Amino acid sequence: MTHPNAPHAADAKTTPESADRGLAARRAALHTLRAVRSQETFDAALTRASAELTEVDRRLVYEIAAGILRGRTELDALITPLVTGEWRRVAEDVRDILRIGAYQLHHLSRIPVHAAVAATVEVAKREHGVRAAGFVNAVLRRLATDLAGGNITAPTPSDEPATPRSLAKRYSHPAWLVARWVERFGLQPTEALLQHNNQKAAIHLQPARWPLERLRETLCGAGVTVRATPGLPGLVIEGMRVHELPGYAEGAFVVQDPAQTLALAHIDVPAGAHVWDACAAPGGKVSQLVGRCHVIASDPRRPRLPRLVDTVRRAAPGTPVLCADALHAPVRAGAFDAVVLDVPCSATGTIAKHPDARWRLSQGRIERLAALQAALLDATAAAVRPGGMLGYLTCSLEDEENGRQVTRFLERHPDFQSDRENLFLFPPERGTDGAFAARLVRAAA
């Protein structure tokens, strides 16, 4: 799910009167990228770095920082030939400052060249001193001259034959990740996935306490640009911050990609069931279950609990919320008709919404997550009554977290069986996030 306040504005326009604000925005972009390098999530880093900025400047911060994370390889290809010495020896912070300048020069045509260069050089000066500023100034001025003269251009899709390595370079993804996708999905589907990941993600609303038509009519009446996507649940909005929308405080809707709604529908939790949502944050599924089921929500991740509590307060009031680890949860064996287990995963299906995610992943991380998922499946299975159901959900594209994980669970638990084909949503095909869902039914006593 995208961050509720993530802006989707295009290029911001810079004027001489906005010089100080422009400097603050570019410093905030640097601080966002720096925090991401320190393993903070993009959403959290953006929120913290731009907290004191105007909405217009916050949009510029998002545009620059997200654009760099989506196109880092392309930007580095523009910059590195202009750097005297080895690029890898340039300090990481200074590399990001150069990327900030290069992104503006190459992608934000409404920002005057002199303003882009001057503000970025001033960031270098304030953060790293006069020498760094001189280095950044020299590189960016040469880049601006070369771009204006047509002497250098970014690589185009026809420059190299499609291979895992060339696709990784072209679409700014880790080469090892592209290689595993090519092995599983093939070259053309992988390229379509990479293109999807580099597009700005839309904000999707799913109705919660209001019916869909009431939500649509209220938003349209307030002047909000709203559209539906054929074949997908919910509404897409443009140009508004979610917290400012009519109906937000009343829990009329939740922010949730259609993939999660489709995955929840696939596991088909029975009406009237007593349900444990075992990894519930940020709470979108709780809001869709509570109208027809008796739900208990829990999550062990304390940083995510405030979002869960806020969602429940607005969209599912009265639902019990626990800070509890599903591996050792205080629930009785066989206590629930259904358990919904939306596990922590690599989230490779949501890279379009989280531009930093591609750079956080590693093969070792996927393996560790798969081990955690197996343990969570084993632990929560005990809470399902005979004849009950365990719904296993991920937003991953990786088979060891999805189909292979389910197969191994069924081998360990012969009293469970899958009563329908697993759901797998591939982003370029459905226009949604990636998602996986399996419905596992426990044998009756």
N, C-alpha and C positions, 0 to 999 in steps of 0.2 A: 504494500500500500504506500502511495506517495504521501509525503508529509503534508498535512492539511493546509499549511500556509505557503507551500512552495509556489512561487510566482511563475507565471508562464508568459511574461511580457517579452517582446523582442528587444532590439537594440534601444538603449536609452540615449537620449540626445544630450550632449554636453555643451554648455555655453560658458563664456568667461565668468559669468556670475556664479556658476556652480563649481568653480575650481576646488574650493575647500571640500565641498561635499564629494566631488569626484575622487579626491585623494582619500577621503575616509572610506569610500566604497572599495577602492582598489586595495587599501590596507586590509579591509575586512575580507576581501577575496583571498589575499595572502594568508591571513590568519585561519580562514576556513581550510585552505589547502594544507597548511601546516598541521592543523589538528587532525585532518584525515590521515596524513602521514604518520601521526602518532596513534593511529587506530581508533580515533573517535569517528562515529558515523557522520556522514555528510549532513544529514538533517540536523543533528545536534550541534555540529560545528557551525553550520550556517546560522542557526537560530541564535547561538551565543555571540558570534562575531558581528552580526548585523542588528543586534537588539536595539541599539540607540539610533539607527538610521531611519530615514523616511522610507515610505513604501517604494517610491521611485528608485532610491538608491539601493534598497534591498533587492529589487528586481535586477539591477545591474550586477550586484554581487552574485546573485544566483546565476545569471546568464554567463558571467565570466568563469566562475569556479566550476559550475557544471559542464560548461563547454570545454574547459581544459581537461577535466576528467574523462570526458567522452572522446576527446581528440588529441590526447597527449602525444601519441606517436607522430601524428601529422605535424603538430606544432614543432616537435623536436627536429623533424626532418627539415623544417624551414630554418630553424635557429642554428643548428650545429655547424653547418658549413661556414657560418659567419663568426664562429668563436675560435679565437687563436688558442691553440692547445687542445687538450682532451676534454670533451664534454663531461665525462664522468668525474673529472677533478673539480668541476664547478660546484660550489656548495648547493645543497638541495634547495635552500630558501631562495638563493639567487636564480636557480633554474626556474623556480615557480614564478619569480618576478618577471623573468624574461618571457615565460609562457603567457603571463597576464598581458604584457605588452603585445606579444605576437598575436594573441587571440583577438585583441581589439583591432589591430592593423589588418588582419586577414578576414575577420568575420563581422565586425561592427562598423559598417560603412558610414553610419550616421555620426560617429564620433570623429571629430577632426583629427588628422594625424598628429598635429602639434600637441593637442590636448592629451591624446593617448600616450604619446612619448613622454611629455613633460610630467604628467601625473605619475606614471610608472617609475620614471627616474627618481622622482621625489620620494616614492615609497622605498626605493633602494637606499636612498640617502638616509632616511629616517630610521630604517631598520638595520642598515649595515654600514653606513658611513659614506664618505665622499668617494673613496676608491671604488666601491661597489657601484655607486651611482654613475661614475664615469664609464665603467665597463658596460653597464646596462644601456647607457645613453649611446655609446658607440655602436653596439650591436643593433639596437632598435632603429637608429637612424639609417644604418646601412640596409636593414631589412625593409624599412619604409621606402627607401630609394629604389631598391631592387624590385619590390612589389609594384610600385608606381610605374617603373619602366618596363615591366613584364619580363624582367631578367630571371626571376625564379617564380615558380608556381608550386602549389601543393601537388602531391601525387594524385593522379586520376585513376579510376577503376580499370582503365585499359592499359595502364603502364606496365603491369606484370601479369603473367598467367596466374590463374587462381590456384593457389596452393595454401595449405594451412599457414605457412610462414607469411606469404604475401597478404592473405586475408587478415592475419593478426596485425600486420603493419598498417594495412589500408584502413581498418576500422578500429584501431587502437584498443586491442584486447590482448591479454597474455597469450603467447604462442602456445603454451601447453594446453590451455583451455580450448582454444580454437581447434587444436589437433584432435582432442578427444571428441569434440562435437562433430568434426568432419568424419571421424571413424564411425560414429554412431548414426549421424543423420545424413551424411553426404555433403559434397561441396556446395551445391546450390541451396539446399535448405539451411546450411550453416551461414552462408552469406546473407540470406534473407533474415536470419536471426540476428546477425551482427548489425544489419541495417536497422532492424526494429529496435535494438538496444541503444542505438545512437540517435533515436528520435526523442523529442520531448514527450514525456508521458502525460496523458490527459488525467484530469481529476474526475473520478466516478463517484456518484452518490447512489447509495442503495436505500430505499425507504425503510424506516424503522417504525416509529409510532404513527406516522401519517401514511395513508395510501399513496400509491405512485401518482395518481392523477391530481390529488390535492397538492402534493409536493410540486409537481410540474406547474400547475396553475399559479401557485403562490410565488414561485421563483420567477416565472414569466411576468407576473403582475408587478414584481419589484424591479423589473428591467434587467434581470440576469439572463445572459445568453445560455440557453439550454438546448441540448439535442439528445436524441436517443440513437443508439447504434442498433440497426436491425439484427435480430437474433440474439442480442445480449441484454441481460437485465440491467435496470438502473438508468441513470441519466448522466450525461457529461456536461460539465459547466466550464465556462471560460471567463477569465478576467475578474475574478472575485476571490477574496480570502474566505475560506470556509467558515471561520468563526464569525464573519459578518453577515452570513446568509440568513434570511428569515427561516425560522424553524430550527435553527441550530440548538438554541438553548432549550427548546421543547423536546429535543430528541427525535425530531421528525425524520432524520436520516443519519446514516453513518457514511464515512468515506471508506469505500471498499471496491477493489477491482472486481469486475464481473467474474473473473476466474475463481475467486474465493466463494462467491455466491453459487456458481455452477458446481463447485466441488462439494459444498454443503448439501445442495440439492441431490447430488449423486448418491451420497451415503444415506439419504432418505430416513432421517430420524423420525420414528413413529410419533404421531400426535398423542399427547398425554403422557409421554415417556418421562421418567426421571433420568435426567441427563447430567453427566459430569463433563464440563469443558475443561480439560486438564492442562492445556497451555493456552489460556484464553486471551491474553493481551494481543492487540489493543481493544478487543471486545466486539468486533463487528459480528462475529458469528453468534455471540450471546444475544445480541439485539434481534437477530433473525429467528432464534430458537424460542425466545422467552414467551412469545405470543401464543404458542401452542404446546409448550413443554414446561416441565418443572426443572429449572437449571440451577446448578451450582458451578461457579466459575473459580478457577484457581490459576496461579502462575507463580513460579519461583523467582522470577527476575525482578528484583526490587526497582530498578530504573524504569521498568515498563508498567509497574502497578498504577502510578498516577493516571496514565492514559486509560487503563482498564477501568479504574474506579470512575473516571470522568464519563466514559462511554456508558457504563452501567447506570450511573446517576441520571444521565439524560435520556437514554434510549431503552433501558431495561430496569427501571427502578424497582427496588425490593429484591433483586437477585443477590444471593449471598456471594461474597467475594473473599477468597482465602489467599494468603501468601503461603503457598505450599508447593513443595517439590513433588512432582508426580511419581518420582522414584520411591518416595517414602511418605506418601500422602496419608493423612489420618482418615481414611475411608475403609469401610468394612468390605470384605470379600463378597462379591455377588450383590452389591448394594444398588447397582444402577441398571436400568433397562438399556441404556446406551452411554458409551463414552466417546467423546469427540477428542481426538488426539492430533492437533495441528502442530507438528513437532518443530523444534529448532532445526534449521537445515541450511544448506549452502546458499539458498535463495537465488540460484542461477536463473530462475524464471522471472525475476523482478529487476534485472539489471537496468532496464529502461527507466525505472523509477528511482533507482539508487546508483548514480553514475560512478560512485566510489567502489561499489561492491566488486567489480571485476578485478580491482587491484588488491583486494583483501584476501582473495581465495588462494588456496594451494591444494595440491593433491592430499597432503597430510591433513589439512583441515576437513576435507570431505570425508576422509577415512574416520577421523575422530567423531564427526557428526553422525556418521552411519552407526558407529558403535553406541553412541548415546541414544539414537533412535531405537535401536534394537532393545536396549535396556528399558526405555520408556514403554515400548510395546509390551514387553514381558510384565512390567510392573502394573500397567493399567488393565491388562487383560484379566487380571484376578478380580477387578472390580465389576466386571460384566456378569450379570446373572445368567444362568442357563437359559438359552433361547434369546438372549440379548445380543446387542450389536456393538462392535468396536469400529469407529470410523477413523481411518488413518489418512492424514492430509499433509501435503508438502507444497511448497512453491519452488521446488527444485526440478531441474531437467535431467538430473543424474540418476542412472539406473540403480546404482548401489543404494540410493536413498529411496527409491520408488519400487519398481516391480521386483527387483532382486531382494529388497528388504522384506517385502510382503511374502515372497516365496519362502524365505528362510524362517520367517515367523510361523507360517503354517506348518513347516517341517517340525518346529519345536513344540507346536501346540496343535496336535491332531484333533482336539475338540473344537477347533475353529475351522471354518471354511469360507471362501469367498463366494457370495451368491450372485455375483454379476461381474461382467468384465470391468477391469480397472479403468478409470478415467485418466487420460493424459492430454493436457492442453499445450499445444506448441504455439508460442506467441505469434509467429508470422501467419499461421493458418487461421487463428481465431481472432486476432487483433486484441488479445488480452495478455495479462501476465501468463507465465507458465505455471501449471499446477498439476498435481496428481492426487487422486482419491481412490481409496479402496474400502469396500464395505465387507467387514469380516464378522460372520455370525457364529455365535457359540451354540453348540449342540444343546438341545433341550435335555433336562435331566431324565 
